[in-house]
Amino acid sequence: MDKKSQSVKSESKEQRPTQSAPSLPSRKINESAVQAVSVPTAKKFVSASSSALPTLTEKPDVKISAAAAVVSPVVRASVASSVVSKEDIDNDAPIKDVKTKSTAAEQTNREQKIVSEKPKRLPVIEPTPSKPVDPAVPRTRAPPPAPSFAERPLVLATHLVPSLPVGLFEVVAEAIEAAVNRPVVIVHEARRDRPVAKEVVDIAILPTDSSWEDGRLLPIGFVFEHRLNKDFSPAVYADVVVATDRAPHVEELLDLRGHRCALPDRRSSRGVSALLFNYLRLKGEGPSFFGNTLDASSHVSALQMVAGKQVEVCVLESPVIRFHRKTLPGVYSLHILSSLGPLPPYKIFANKRMPPETVDKIEKYLLQIRQDTEWLEKFTPYSVLGFAEYSNKLGEIPEIKSVPTSAPYY
């Protein structure tokens, strides 16, 4: 029985089909076939051959299998063709085409270039990095000699407060004291349509559209810093201010149709409101251009209405922005869309009762301030570059006509 079982076993062994060993691929691989290998396939080759590769603890004379020899050129070819990192292979990430990457980068660069080429609005105040507070007291020059208090003091009145700060007129008073060697007292009137007290006032500084019958107009005016003032002119320019959230949607003044606008001097025939509506009239627009117009009690109030989101746009005299841009809350959210002008200068009057010699001294001294560095240091914080003469042609601008600034509501 043992012999019979052995014979049966031998016959079964002979009848069993022989399994041939899988043929190993050749080391010579076509380049097109190498590039077609995907990262998951390469990963399988790496995992299949990792057991055949020698470790650090094994002897260096261990023979490497043929599969491991095939893996190295495959991996090298895939890395060279698509620049795939080790993290991409581990995460089974698909191979990205280099040409696709370059095309996407070029498209991104073109989009960035288009954004940067859009017209830029001028921020009311440039954001500056915070600096450490310097507790040191700034150095100042020696005070000028005190005027003679034996004579009656001159009275300087201004109707430009609070649009312009009182500190500016304090510096003007100091300059007049140095010119005539007499003390100067400052009086300011913030209410509108108030006449000049002719029995008290000797020198008056009034808005561009004001006049004084009992005063003599001096042909000199402040020269303010402005990007449109290229020839040291005492003319005043108007700025159209919009909120930052509306700035990306408007390119010019005509894009402000239907917006709410604050007007500081609607009743003035030579103010910024008349200048704005004259510009709209030349473009074929009427007083109903804006969705709503609100009256502001002053230029500062108009600026505050835009910062407080009560309106989307306002027009005001540019020196007002220069003076109040660092003190009013919310000014960082405002942009200057456009500038208009020029307007007549701020008017400086001298009472007709003043001696002509005294008036001439004041005129000559103020005109020489632009050459005195000590006085310029005092006027620079208010964006005043000095004083300049002007003719009657600049004082009266015929292009500004009386136009309606409001439309009837039905």
C-alpha positions as CSV (number, residue, x, y, z in Angstrom):
1,M,0.0,0.0,0.0
2,D,2.9,2.3,0.6
3,K,4.3,1.7,-2.8
4,K,0.9,2.3,-4.4
5,S,0.4,5.6,-2.6
6,Q,3.9,6.7,-3.5
7,S,3.2,6.0,-7.2
8,V,-0.1,8.0,-7.0
9,K,1.8,10.9,-5.5
10,S,4.4,10.8,-8.1
11,E,1.8,10.7,-10.9
12,S,0.0,13.8,-9.4
13,K,3.3,15.6,-9.2
14,E,3.9,14.9,-12.9
15,Q,0.4,16.0,-13.9
16,R,0.6,19.4,-11.9
17,P,1.3,22.3,-14.3
18,T,4.6,24.0,-13.8
19,Q,4.4,27.8,-13.0
20,S,7.0,29.7,-14.8
21,A,8.6,32.6,-13.0
22,P,7.5,36.1,-14.1
23,S,9.8,37.6,-16.7
24,L,11.7,40.6,-15.5
25,P,11.6,43.7,-17.6
26,S,14.7,44.8,-19.4
27,R,16.8,47.6,-18.1
28,K,16.5,49.4,-21.4
29,I,13.3,51.3,-21.2
30,N,11.7,53.5,-23.8
31,E,11.6,57.2,-22.9
32,S,8.0,57.6,-23.9
33,A,7.0,54.7,-21.7
34,V,9.0,56.2,-18.8
35,Q,7.2,59.5,-19.1
36,A,3.8,57.7,-19.1
37,V,4.4,56.1,-15.8
38,S,2.2,57.7,-13.2
39,V,3.2,58.5,-9.6
40,P,1.1,55.8,-8.1
41,T,2.8,53.2,-10.4
42,A,6.2,54.6,-9.4
43,K,5.2,54.3,-5.8
44,K,4.2,50.6,-6.2
45,F,7.6,49.9,-7.7
46,V,9.3,51.7,-4.8
47,S,7.2,49.7,-2.3
48,A,7.8,46.4,-4.1
49,S,11.5,47.0,-4.3
50,S,12.1,48.4,-0.9
51,S,12.3,44.9,0.6
52,A,14.9,44.0,-2.0
53,L,17.1,47.1,-1.4
54,P,19.8,46.7,1.2
55,T,19.4,48.4,4.5
56,L,22.1,50.1,6.6
57,T,22.5,47.0,8.7
58,E,22.9,44.7,5.8
59,K,26.2,43.9,4.1
60,P,27.1,46.0,1.0
61,D,27.7,42.9,-1.1
62,V,24.0,41.9,-1.1
63,K,22.7,41.6,-4.6
64,I,19.9,43.9,-5.7
65,S,17.0,42.4,-7.5
66,A,16.2,43.3,-11.1
67,A,13.0,45.1,-10.1
68,A,14.9,47.5,-8.0
69,A,17.2,48.2,-10.9
70,V,14.1,49.1,-13.0
71,V,12.7,51.5,-10.3
72,S,15.6,53.9,-10.2
73,P,15.5,55.1,-13.8
74,V,11.6,55.3,-13.7
75,V,11.7,57.5,-10.6
76,R,14.5,59.6,-12.1
77,A,12.6,60.1,-15.3
78,S,9.3,61.1,-13.6
79,V,11.1,63.6,-11.3
80,A,13.0,65.1,-14.2
81,S,9.8,65.5,-16.4
82,S,7.4,67.0,-13.8
83,V,9.5,68.1,-10.8
84,V,7.5,66.1,-8.3
85,S,8.6,66.4,-4.7
86,K,8.7,63.6,-2.2
87,E,5.5,64.9,-0.5
88,D,3.7,64.7,-3.9
89,I,4.7,61.0,-4.3
90,D,3.6,60.2,-0.7
91,N,0.2,61.8,-1.2
92,D,-0.4,60.2,-4.6
93,A,-0.6,63.7,-6.1
94,P,-0.9,63.8,-9.9
95,I,2.0,65.1,-11.9
96,K,1.5,68.7,-12.9
97,D,2.7,70.0,-16.2
98,V,5.4,72.6,-16.0
99,K,3.8,74.5,-18.9
100,T,0.5,74.7,-17.0
101,K,2.3,76.2,-14.0
102,S,4.0,78.8,-16.1
103,T,0.8,79.7,-17.8
104,A,-1.0,80.2,-14.5
105,A,1.9,82.3,-13.2
106,E,1.8,84.5,-16.3
107,Q,-2.0,84.9,-15.9
108,T,-1.6,85.9,-12.3
109,N,1.0,88.5,-13.2
110,R,-1.2,90.0,-15.9
111,E,-4.1,90.3,-13.4
112,Q,-1.9,92.0,-10.9
113,K,-0.7,94.4,-13.6
114,I,-4.2,95.3,-14.5
115,V,-5.2,96.0,-10.9
116,S,-2.1,98.3,-10.4
117,E,-2.9,100.2,-13.6
118,K,-6.2,101.4,-12.4
119,P,-6.3,105.2,-11.5
120,K,-5.3,105.9,-8.0
121,R,-7.2,108.1,-5.7
122,L,-5.4,110.4,-3.3
123,P,-6.0,109.5,0.3
124,V,-6.8,112.4,2.5
125,I,-4.0,111.3,4.8
126,E,-1.3,108.8,4.0
127,P,-1.1,105.9,6.5
128,T,2.3,106.1,8.2
129,P,3.9,103.4,10.4
130,S,3.6,104.2,14.0
131,K,6.7,105.8,15.5
132,P,7.8,105.8,19.1
133,V,6.7,108.9,21.0
134,D,9.5,111.3,21.5
135,P,9.1,112.9,25.0
136,A,11.8,115.5,24.3
137,V,10.6,119.1,23.9
138,P,11.3,120.4,20.4
139,R,13.8,123.2,20.1
140,T,12.4,126.6,19.4
141,R,13.9,129.9,18.4
142,A,14.1,132.9,20.7
143,P,10.8,134.8,20.8
144,P,10.7,138.1,18.9
145,P,10.9,141.3,20.9
146,A,7.6,142.3,22.5
147,P,5.7,145.1,20.8
148,S,5.1,148.5,22.4
149,F,2.0,148.3,24.5
150,A,1.9,152.1,24.9
151,E,-0.1,152.4,21.7
152,R,-3.6,151.2,21.0
153,P,-3.5,147.5,19.8
154,L,-4.7,146.6,16.3
155,V,-7.7,144.3,16.1
156,L,-7.4,141.4,13.6
157,A,-10.8,139.8,12.8
158,T,-11.3,136.6,10.8
159,H,-14.5,134.9,9.6
160,L,-12.7,131.7,8.5
161,V,-12.9,129.9,11.8
162,P,-13.5,126.9,12.4
163,S,-12.7,125.9,8.8
164,L,-9.2,127.3,9.4
165,P,-7.6,126.9,12.8
166,V,-7.1,129.9,15.1
167,G,-3.4,129.0,15.3
168,L,-2.8,130.2,11.8
169,F,-4.1,133.6,12.6
170,E,-2.1,133.8,15.7
171,V,1.0,133.4,13.6
172,V,-0.3,136.2,11.2
173,A,-0.9,138.4,14.2
174,E,2.8,137.9,15.3
175,A,4.0,138.8,11.8
176,I,1.9,142.0,11.9
177,E,3.2,142.9,15.3
178,A,6.8,142.5,14.0
179,A,5.9,144.7,11.0
180,V,4.4,147.7,12.8
181,N,5.7,147.2,16.4
182,R,2.2,147.3,17.8
183,P,0.2,144.6,19.7
184,V,-2.5,142.8,17.8
185,V,-5.6,141.3,19.3
186,I,-7.5,138.5,17.5
187,V,-11.3,138.3,17.1
188,H,-12.9,135.4,15.2
189,E,-16.5,135.0,14.1
190,A,-17.8,131.5,13.3
191,R,-21.3,132.5,12.4
192,R,-22.3,133.1,8.8
193,D,-23.5,136.4,7.3
194,R,-22.2,138.4,10.1
195,P,-20.8,141.9,9.2
196,V,-17.4,143.1,10.1
197,A,-17.5,145.4,13.2
198,K,-16.1,148.5,11.4
199,E,-15.8,150.5,14.7
200,V,-13.5,147.9,16.2
201,V,-11.7,145.9,13.5
202,D,-8.6,147.2,11.8
203,I,-7.7,144.2,9.7
204,A,-10.1,141.5,8.5
205,I,-9.4,138.2,6.8
206,L,-12.6,137.0,5.1
207,P,-13.8,134.1,2.8
208,T,-13.3,134.3,-1.0
209,D,-16.8,135.5,-1.7
210,S,-17.0,138.2,1.1
211,S,-16.5,141.9,1.0
212,W,-16.1,144.9,3.4
213,E,-17.4,148.3,2.3
214,D,-15.4,150.1,5.0
215,G,-12.2,148.2,4.2
216,R,-9.4,148.5,1.7
217,L,-8.6,145.3,-0.1
218,L,-5.0,144.4,0.0
219,P,-3.6,142.8,-3.1
220,I,-1.9,140.0,-1.2
221,G,-3.1,136.5,-0.1
222,F,-2.0,133.2,1.4
223,V,-0.2,130.8,-0.8
224,F,-1.3,127.3,0.2
225,E,0.3,124.0,-0.7
226,H,-1.7,122.1,-3.4
227,R,-0.8,119.7,-6.2
228,L,-2.4,122.1,-8.8
229,N,-0.6,125.2,-7.5
230,K,2.5,125.2,-9.7
231,D,3.2,128.9,-9.9
232,F,3.1,130.1,-6.2
233,S,-0.5,131.5,-6.7
234,P,-2.7,132.7,-3.8
235,A,-5.7,131.1,-5.4
236,V,-7.7,128.5,-3.5
237,Y,-8.7,125.1,-4.9
238,A,-11.6,122.9,-4.1
239,D,-11.3,119.1,-3.5
240,V,-14.1,116.5,-4.0
241,V,-13.9,114.0,-1.2
242,V,-15.5,110.5,-1.3
243,A,-15.6,107.7,1.2
244,T,-13.1,104.8,0.7
245,D,-15.8,102.2,0.2
246,R,-17.2,104.2,-2.7
247,A,-13.8,105.0,-4.3
248,P,-13.5,101.7,-6.2
249,H,-16.8,102.3,-7.9
250,V,-16.2,105.8,-9.2
251,E,-13.5,107.0,-11.7
252,E,-14.6,110.6,-12.2
253,L,-17.1,113.2,-11.0
254,L,-19.8,112.1,-13.4
255,D,-19.8,108.6,-11.7
256,L,-21.3,110.3,-8.6
257,R,-24.8,110.5,-10.1
258,G,-27.5,109.7,-7.5
259,H,-25.1,109.9,-4.5
260,R,-25.7,112.1,-1.5
261,C,-23.5,115.2,-1.4
262,A,-22.8,117.7,1.4
263,L,-22.5,121.4,0.4
264,P,-20.9,123.9,2.8
265,D,-21.8,127.1,1.0
266,R,-24.8,126.5,-1.2
267,R,-25.9,130.2,-1.0
268,S,-22.5,131.5,-2.1
269,S,-22.1,132.6,-5.7
270,R,-18.3,132.3,-5.6
271,G,-17.8,129.3,-3.4
272,V,-17.0,125.6,-3.9
273,S,-20.7,124.7,-4.4
274,A,-21.0,127.1,-7.3
275,L,-17.7,125.8,-8.7
276,L,-18.9,122.2,-8.6
277,F,-22.3,122.9,-10.3
278,N,-20.6,125.0,-12.9
279,Y,-18.5,122.0,-13.8
280,L,-21.6,119.8,-14.0
281,R,-23.3,122.4,-16.2
282,L,-20.4,122.3,-18.6
283,K,-20.9,118.5,-18.8
284,G,-24.6,118.8,-19.6
285,E,-25.8,118.0,-16.0
286,G,-28.3,119.9,-13.9
287,P,-28.9,120.5,-10.2
288,S,-30.7,117.1,-9.9
289,F,-27.5,115.3,-10.7
290,F,-27.0,114.2,-7.0
291,G,-29.6,112.0,-5.4
292,N,-29.7,114.4,-2.4
293,T,-27.8,117.5,-1.3
294,L,-27.4,118.3,2.4
295,D,-26.3,121.7,3.7
296,A,-23.3,121.8,6.1
297,S,-22.7,124.6,8.5
298,S,-19.0,124.7,7.7
299,H,-16.4,123.0,5.5
300,V,-15.3,121.0,8.6
301,S,-18.9,119.8,9.0
302,A,-19.0,118.7,5.4
303,L,-15.9,116.6,5.9
304,Q,-17.3,115.1,9.0
305,M,-20.5,114.1,7.2
306,V,-18.6,112.0,4.7
307,A,-16.5,110.4,7.5
308,G,-19.7,109.6,9.4
309,K,-21.4,108.0,6.4
310,Q,-24.2,110.6,6.3
311,V,-23.2,111.3,2.7
312,E,-21.0,109.7,0.1
313,V,-19.3,112.8,-1.2
314,C,-18.6,116.4,-0.4
315,V,-16.8,119.4,-1.9
316,L,-14.8,121.8,0.2
317,E,-11.8,124.1,0.1
318,S,-8.5,122.2,0.0
319,P,-6.8,124.2,2.9
320,V,-9.5,122.8,5.3
321,I,-8.3,119.2,4.6
322,R,-4.7,120.2,5.2
323,F,-5.5,121.6,8.6
324,H,-7.9,119.0,9.9
325,R,-6.8,115.7,8.4
326,K,-4.9,114.7,11.5
327,T,-7.5,115.7,14.1
328,L,-10.9,114.6,12.8
329,P,-12.0,111.0,13.4
330,G,-12.5,108.9,10.4
331,V,-10.4,110.9,8.0
332,Y,-8.3,107.8,7.2
333,S,-11.4,106.4,5.4
334,L,-11.6,109.3,2.9
335,H,-10.1,109.9,-0.6
336,I,-9.8,112.9,-2.8
337,L,-11.5,112.0,-6.1
338,S,-10.8,115.3,-8.0
339,S,-9.8,118.9,-7.6
340,L,-11.5,122.0,-9.1
341,G,-10.5,125.6,-9.3
342,P,-9.1,128.0,-8.9
343,L,-11.2,130.1,-6.7
344,P,-10.3,133.7,-5.6
345,P,-7.9,134.0,-2.7
346,Y,-8.9,134.6,0.9
347,K,-9.4,138.4,1.1
348,I,-7.4,140.6,3.5
349,F,-8.9,144.0,4.2
350,A,-7.5,147.0,6.1
351,N,-9.8,149.5,7.6
352,K,-9.9,152.7,5.6
353,R,-9.1,154.7,8.7
354,M,-5.7,153.1,9.1
355,P,-2.7,155.3,8.0
356,P,-1.4,154.3,4.5
357,E,2.1,154.0,5.9
358,T,1.0,151.3,8.4
359,V,-0.8,149.4,5.6
360,D,2.3,149.5,3.4
361,K,4.5,148.2,6.1
362,I,2.2,145.2,6.6
363,E,2.1,144.4,2.9
364,K,5.9,144.5,2.4
365,Y,6.5,142.5,5.6
366,L,4.1,139.7,4.6
367,L,5.5,139.5,1.1
368,Q,9.0,138.9,2.5
369,I,8.0,136.0,4.7
370,R,8.7,133.5,1.9
371,Q,12.4,134.4,2.2
372,D,12.6,134.1,6.0
373,T,13.2,130.5,7.2
374,E,12.1,131.4,10.8
375,W,8.7,132.5,9.7
376,L,8.3,129.6,7.3
377,E,8.8,127.2,10.1
378,K,5.8,128.7,11.9
379,F,3.6,128.7,8.8
380,T,4.6,125.3,7.5
381,P,2.3,123.3,9.9
382,Y,-0.6,125.0,8.3
383,S,0.5,124.3,4.7
384,V,1.2,128.0,4.1
385,L,4.2,128.7,1.8
386,G,4.0,132.4,2.2
387,F,2.2,135.4,0.7
388,A,1.9,136.6,-2.9
389,E,0.4,139.5,-4.8
390,Y,-2.5,139.0,-7.2
391,S,-4.4,141.2,-9.6
392,N,-8.1,141.9,-9.8
393,K,-8.3,139.3,-12.6
394,L,-7.6,136.6,-10.1
395,G,-10.0,138.1,-7.6
396,E,-12.9,137.9,-10.0
397,I,-13.3,134.7,-12.0
398,P,-15.9,135.2,-14.8
399,E,-16.1,131.5,-15.6
400,I,-18.0,130.9,-12.3
401,K,-21.6,131.8,-13.0
402,S,-24.6,131.8,-10.8
403,V,-26.2,128.4,-11.3
404,P,-29.0,126.6,-9.3
405,T,-27.6,124.2,-6.8
406,S,-30.9,122.5,-6.0
407,A,-33.9,121.1,-7.9
408,P,-37.5,121.4,-6.9
409,Y,-39.0,118.3,-5.2
410,Y,-42.3,117.1,-6.6
